[in-house]
Amino acid sequence: MATGVLRLSLRLSYRNAAILSRNTGSKTSNISKMTQSRNAVSTASGGILPKPDKTAFGLIRMTAVVVPFLYVGTLISKNFAALLEEHDIFVPEDDDDDD
């Protein structure tokens, strides 16, 4: 909840700063300093905004990060399960309920 309020206040302050800088006519942009969120495709005067930057190889990058961490996670869980079974902390019972 607190992070949501913080994000909302930051967005409002960034939006106000962008409006003020646009109204003063300065050519410097505050876009690089704030969190970018695109909810419009045109400016107030009717001009079309440029296309947003596209992240190249997004799926490959995601795969390169997710797969090694999944592998490490499975190794950790497998070793921990073997440790628990070795110390008889968690050993499944062999119930033969074949009626």
C-alpha positions in Angstrom: 0.0 0.0 0.0 2.8 2.4 0.9 4.7 1.7 -2.3 1.6 2.3 -4.3 1.1 5.7 -2.7 4.8 6.5 -3.3 4.6 5.5 -6.9 1.4 7.6 -7.4 3.0 10.7 -5.8 6.2 10.2 -7.9 4.1 9.9 -11.1 2.1 13.1 -10.3 5.3 15.0 -9.4 7.0 13.9 -12.7 3.9 14.7 -14.7 3.8 18.2 -13.1 7.5 18.7 -13.8 7.0 17.7 -17.4 4.1 20.0 -17.9 6.0 22.9 -16.3 9.1 22.3 -18.5 6.9 22.0 -21.6 5.1 25.3 -20.7 8.4 27.2 -20.1 9.6 26.3 -23.5 12.9 24.7 -22.4 14.3 22.1 -24.8 15.7 19.8 -22.1 13.7 16.7 -21.4 12.9 15.2 -18.0 12.0 11.9 -19.6 15.3 10.2 -18.9 15.1 11.2 -15.2 11.6 9.7 -14.5 9.9 6.4 -14.9 8.6 6.2 -18.4 4.9 5.4 -18.9 3.3 6.0 -22.2 -0.4 6.6 -22.0 -0.8 9.0 -25.0 0.2 8.9 -28.6 -0.1 12.6 -29.3 1.0 15.8 -27.7 -1.4 18.5 -26.4 -0.9 20.5 -29.6 -1.8 17.4 -31.8 1.6 16.3 -32.8 2.2 12.5 -33.0 4.8 11.2 -30.5 7.7 9.1 -31.8 7.6 5.3 -31.5 8.7 4.0 -28.1 12.1 2.2 -27.9 11.9 -1.5 -28.5 14.1 -3.9 -26.4 15.9 -6.1 -28.8 16.1 -9.8 -28.0 13.7 -9.5 -25.1 12.7 -13.2 -25.2 16.3 -14.4 -25.5 17.4 -12.2 -22.6 14.6 -13.4 -20.4 15.4 -17.0 -21.3 19.1 -16.5 -20.5 18.2 -15.2 -17.1 15.3 -17.6 -16.1 16.8 -20.9 -17.2 20.0 -20.8 -15.1 18.1 -19.7 -12.0 15.5 -22.4 -12.5 18.3 -25.0 -12.8 20.1 -23.7 -9.7 16.8 -23.7 -7.8 16.1 -27.4 -8.7 19.6 -28.3 -7.6 19.2 -26.6 -4.3 15.8 -28.2 -3.6 17.0 -31.7 -4.7 20.0 -31.5 -2.3 17.9 -30.2 0.5 15.4 -33.0 0.1 18.2 -35.5 0.1 19.6 -33.9 3.3 16.1 -34.1 5.0 15.7 -37.7 4.0 19.3 -38.6 5.2 18.6 -37.2 8.7 15.1 -38.8 8.8 13.5 -35.4 9.2 11.0 -35.9 6.4 10.7 -39.4 5.1 7.5 -40.4 3.4 5.8 -43.5 4.9 5.4 -46.5 2.8 1.7 -47.2 3.2 0.5 -50.3 1.3 -3.2 -49.8 1.2 -3.9 -52.1 -1.7 -7.3 -53.5 -0.8 
